[in-house]
Amino acid sequence: MDWSAFFRSTVEPVLAYQPGLREEQIREIAQTDAIYKLSSNESPLPPFPSALAAMSEQLLTLNEYPDGSAHELTQLLAWHYEVAPEQIMLGNGSNELLDLIAETCLQAGDNVVFGWPSFVVYQSAAMLGGAEFRQIPLCPDGAYDLDALLAAIDAHTKIVFICTPNNPTGNVVSHAGLERFLDAVPAHVLVVIDAAYEEFIDEEEAPDAAKPLVYFDGQRPYVVLKTFSKMYALAGIRCGFGLAPAILVEMVHKVREPFNVNTIAQAAARASLEDVAERAYRRALNTKGRSRLQSCFAALGLKYHPSQANFVWVEVPDATATFDELLRRGIIVRPFAGANGLRVTVGDAAGVSATIAAFEDIFGQGRG
């Protein structure tokens, strides 16, 4: 049986997304009962208490379809970010919105430009759309090289993806850099800012970090995507949103599933968005844990990129060997093919302490 005739030619070369290892997958490998999953940039804390209460209230309504327009959440987001409701798009995580934008906009002959290493979905979205993708190396400090992105744009470029803070390096784009980029980018290019980790930015540490929403006017081809999966600890129910020109939102509605954001997710997102105090508390906890990790890496002589996200990228002599050593110590991190580095999510206080102890055990006392 020749199955190839059944499939679109753009699908075969795409690599399926590989999630990070789970705790149960390494039980036989780990030499400890305490296992910390620090590979997926998940919150180490449960959802906000206000979100848990809101979700509980919706359980008896799950016999009904969700609100397909997510009216209440859309209105709240529009009010919160001071935009029109028709400029809000919602998705099953911001990951889905990346795919929907690509599906809506891309066709054969187009190309997509983004920094690398960065979020792998930019590549797969381009490939599924039949477009060429251009991976532009990051700056030495791990941030997006906006000048190099501009140089890679041509008449066939349809989308530029910019991730800030960048996954996996944690670096941010500056205000001045983003302003220069937006002034110079051609009008035929859709700029999509992936700001999934923006809530973790410590303004005292990174006062010049760009706030992508500041540049949204609803007119030019410019989109900002965000998520409730990271800071808001709602990864398990998937809810992302974007600010985009109304015409693009209208077109995305034509290709998205009718009920792509479920009832529980809508309720939890509404409650979380309004809980300003909890968000500030969790940002402070993340900043403290991130600083502890970075101080550890510095003391061990390991190069790392100063991060503004809920993870830290650290370079090691042998990423594969270090990854395996960490697994034996119950620490699950994220390796990247072809890179001698590891992405380490900031865990809770116990997780950070366990991670520091593991790195000190591997690289301390001259062993690195």
WOWO-V287202 format. One record per residue. N is the residue number from 1. PSI is psi in degrees with one decimal (* if undefined). Layout:
N & PSI
N & PSI
This chain:
1 & 124.9
2 & 101.1
3 & -16.0
4 & -30.1
5 & -16.4
6 & -19.3
7 & 146.6
8 & 141.7
9 & -23.3
10 & -14.5
11 & -40.0
12 & -43.5
13 & -7.2
14 & 133.3
15 & 131.0
16 & 143.8
17 & 134.4
18 & 108.0
19 & 162.1
20 & 158.9
21 & 149.5
22 & 162.8
23 & -44.5
24 & -19.4
25 & -16.9
26 & 11.7
27 & -39.1
28 & -19.6
29 & -42.6
30 & 139.2
31 & 28.6
32 & 155.2
33 & -17.1
34 & 108.9
35 & 135.0
36 & 117.4
37 & 102.7
38 & 37.7
39 & -9.9
40 & 11.2
41 & 33.9
42 & 156.2
43 & 137.8
44 & -5.7
45 & 157.5
46 & 174.0
47 & 161.1
48 & 144.0
49 & -38.2
50 & -34.7
51 & -39.3
52 & -41.6
53 & -41.7
54 & -38.4
55 & -41.8
56 & -38.8
57 & -20.8
58 & -6.6
59 & -35.9
60 & -1.5
61 & 5.7
62 & -1.4
63 & -10.8
64 & 152.3
65 & 153.9
66 & 165.4
67 & 109.7
68 & -22.4
69 & -5.8
70 & 50.5
71 & -50.5
72 & -43.8
73 & -40.3
74 & -45.1
75 & -40.7
76 & -43.2
77 & -41.5
78 & -42.5
79 & -44.2
80 & -40.1
81 & 6.5
82 & 50.9
83 & 171.8
84 & 145.5
85 & -34.1
86 & -2.2
87 & 11.0
88 & 130.0
89 & 143.1
90 & 147.5
91 & 170.1
92 & 68.9
93 & 156.7
94 & -20.9
95 & -44.8
96 & -37.2
97 & -36.1
98 & -46.4
99 & -40.3
100 & -39.4
101 & -43.4
102 & -43.9
103 & -34.6
104 & -35.8
105 & -30.1
106 & 149.0
107 & 170.0
108 & 136.8
109 & -18.3
110 & 164.5
111 & 157.9
112 & 139.2
113 & 136.2
114 & 162.1
115 & 160.2
116 & 133.4
117 & 144.5
118 & -164.7
119 & 127.6
120 & -19.4
121 & -25.4
122 & -40.9
123 & -48.9
124 & -36.5
125 & -41.4
126 & -45.1
127 & -43.0
128 & -26.0
129 & 1.5
130 & 14.3
131 & 156.2
132 & 146.4
133 & 144.4
134 & 113.2
135 & 119.2
136 & 121.6
137 & 143.8
138 & 165.6
139 & 161.3
140 & -27.4
141 & 2.3
142 & 1.8
143 & 162.8
144 & 135.5
145 & 92.2
146 & -33.3
147 & -39.9
148 & -34.8
149 & -46.5
150 & -40.9
151 & -25.7
152 & -12.0
153 & 137.1
154 & -168.0
155 & -17.9
156 & 1.9
157 & 127.5
158 & -39.5
159 & 140.2
160 & 123.9
161 & 132.8
162 & 122.8
163 & 118.4
164 & 120.7
165 & 145.0
166 & 138.8
167 & 111.0
168 & 5.2
169 & -23.5
170 & 1.6
171 & 156.4
172 & 156.4
173 & 140.5
174 & 160.7
175 & -50.4
176 & -40.1
177 & -43.8
178 & -38.2
179 & -46.0
180 & -40.8
181 & -48.2
182 & -30.7
183 & -29.3
184 & -21.6
185 & 136.7
186 & 151.8
187 & -18.4
188 & 2.5
189 & 129.5
190 & 119.2
191 & 119.8
192 & 113.6
193 & 120.3
194 & 103.0
195 & 41.8
196 & -27.9
197 & 14.1
198 & -34.5
199 & -15.6
200 & -6.9
201 & 128.4
202 & 110.3
203 & -23.4
204 & -35.6
205 & -32.9
206 & 68.4
207 & -20.3
208 & 7.5
209 & 133.2
210 & 139.5
211 & 97.0
212 & -30.5
213 & -23.7
214 & -30.8
215 & 2.2
216 & 123.1
217 & -2.4
218 & 0.5
219 & -55.0
220 & 162.6
221 & 83.3
222 & 128.5
223 & 140.8
224 & 124.5
225 & 140.1
226 & 172.5
227 & 155.3
228 & 5.7
229 & -29.7
230 & -85.6
231 & -39.5
232 & -1.5
233 & 38.9
234 & 31.4
235 & -32.6
236 & -15.1
237 & -3.4
238 & 101.7
239 & 119.4
240 & 164.0
241 & 162.6
242 & 152.6
243 & 126.3
244 & 158.9
245 & 143.0
246 & -35.7
247 & -36.9
248 & -41.6
249 & -43.8
250 & -41.8
251 & -38.1
252 & -35.8
253 & -26.8
254 & -22.1
255 & -13.7
256 & 160.5
257 & 148.6
258 & -36.9
259 & 60.2
260 & -11.3
261 & 116.0
262 & 168.4
263 & -45.2
264 & -42.8
265 & -42.4
266 & -43.2
267 & -45.1
268 & -39.3
269 & -42.7
270 & -47.0
271 & -40.8
272 & -42.2
273 & -32.1
274 & -6.7
275 & 76.6
276 & -39.9
277 & -43.3
278 & -38.5
279 & -44.1
280 & -40.5
281 & -44.6
282 & -33.0
283 & -43.1
284 & -41.3
285 & -42.6
286 & -42.9
287 & -42.1
288 & -47.7
289 & -40.7
290 & -42.4
291 & -38.9
292 & -43.4
293 & -45.9
294 & -36.4
295 & -38.6
296 & -48.3
297 & -40.4
298 & -43.3
299 & -30.0
300 & -1.1
301 & 22.1
302 & 132.6
303 & 135.3
304 & 162.0
305 & 122.0
306 & 121.2
307 & 151.4
308 & 24.7
309 & -161.9
310 & 35.6
311 & 165.4
312 & 135.5
313 & 122.5
314 & 134.8
315 & 138.3
316 & 157.0
317 & -36.8
318 & 100.1
319 & -40.7
320 & -46.6
321 & -41.3
322 & -41.0
323 & -45.9
324 & -39.9
325 & -40.4
326 & -38.7
327 & -41.8
328 & -22.7
329 & 8.9
330 & 17.3
331 & 115.5
332 & 115.4
333 & -171.1
334 & 114.5
335 & 159.2
336 & 130.4
337 & 131.7
338 & 4.4
339 & 134.6
340 & 60.4
341 & 166.3
342 & 140.9
343 & 121.6
344 & 113.5
345 & 144.1
346 & 115.1
347 & -166.5
348 & -177.5
349 & -41.4
350 & -39.3
351 & -40.8
352 & -43.9
353 & -42.8
354 & -38.8
355 & -44.6
356 & -44.4
357 & -39.8
358 & -44.7
359 & -39.2
360 & -35.8
361 & -38.9
362 & -41.9
363 & -4.8
364 & 167.4
365 & 38.2
366 & 7.5
367 & -24.7
368 & *
